Amino acid sequence: AYAPVRNWNPNLSEGIELIINKCTAPAPENRYQNCDELLYDLAHPDQITKEYRKKQKSKLRTFSIFAICAALCLGGGAGVQIAANAMDKANYAQIVADIQNTTTPMDERFELAREAMKLNNNDPVVLESLIQFFWNGPDFTSTYATEFQEVYSMAAFKEIPRTEAEFDLNLSIAQMYMLNYVSDTAGGASETRTRMDGAMAFLQKNNAAIQSGQANAYKQKQISVDYFTIIECFSAYLGMDSNSGSANPHSEESGASGKQAKVDQFFEVCDAVVTGHSTSAEGDVSQETLTSRESVLLYSTIMKVFDQMKATGDSEANLQRARDLAEKMNDQLSVETIQDANNPGEETGKALYMGQPVTDTIGDIYYRLVVEFKLNYSKLMGSSASYSSNEGGHGA
């Protein structure tokens, strides 16, 4: 049986013991997900102890008492309301901090999120914190997705984003569904459909904001349109039977010609994205320069669609078009590998876009996505060999 490390060396602090426990946790999602998290806790081991969190809550209670006293001095209902607002604000700040704490257990994280939304459902930071955790941590499983949806349903902006931050949050959730969603049970086409349906639910909210005109100045407006168009086209394509007609109620096309029309539209948008000319929902073509992070996310989404096209046995002509476009994306993406200091014999590294690091963080989500992209690229191109991080792309 596992014995706490302080049983062997009582001189070690509680914080160091908690860090070691997290490093050796049986469940991968309960371990550190990247070096930055581990390094931060190593630099601040006193901030993850139970005593530290107890002191923080004690400070919160002390603040609340002072707030109540101040309210009573002010007198009347107005003073009491001021005290209540101050308490709620302090409670909310502490809950958000606990959600963002890397040592908070997963089930407690969602419960805290629900508490925070009851105090303030106008602030997207709670949902942003949950999404950031999944980008840097465990897979976005169907169980976690259900809990996340419950928290999202409490938001005041659940119908349509009212600010750019809420708009960007919806886009990030859609990307999470497409790139990190994993079904607890089924896989294959069923999982692909769930990914697309989940992503489209949030992209449609953004589309409503775009159509109303409020999102015209948002920086990620065009990227959201690109995602919507790519996923909508392929989702409609998957829902069509080339012989019996369309199974998609939103499609006016049917049969083999309808399926191919959707594929043609899909490739047109994908090619526009890769070459830097994006097509809007109204059919207008505009010059677009993606950041390196945006490119990794969007290219990874396109490659997942290509992988599904290959799995469903699409025509050789369409698969060749996919290979041609994949080659262009592959030339822009690569990884710089290093030996993983925490796991001898294993590699980690940084994602590169056009030969330049996407971020300075080692082993982050962008690195993992590019590695997955390269694996799917090898399958699409017909290679049965295992992926080597030194193959293909600038700087690899």
Buried (B, 14 or more C-beta within 10 A) or exposed (E): EEEEBBEEEEEBEBBBBBBBBBEEEEEEBBBBBBBBBBEEBEEEBEBBBEEBBEEBEEEBEEBBEEBBEEBEEEEEEEBBEBBBEBBBBBBBBBBBBBBBBBBBEBEEBBBBBBBBBEBBBEBBBBBBBBBBBBBBBBBBBBEBBEBBEEBBEBBEBEEBBBBBBBBBBBBBBBBBBBBBBBBEEEEEEEBBBBBBEBBBBBBBBBBBBBEEEBBEEBEBBBBBBBBBBBBBBBBBBBBBEBEEBBEBEEBEBBBEEBBBBBBEBBBBBBBBBBEEEBBBBEEEEEEBEBEBBBBBBBBBBBBBBBBBBBEEEBEEEBBEBBBEBBEEBBEBBBBBBEEBEEEEEEEBBBBBBBEEBBBEBBBBBBBBBBBBBBBBBBBBEEEEEEBEBEBBBEBB
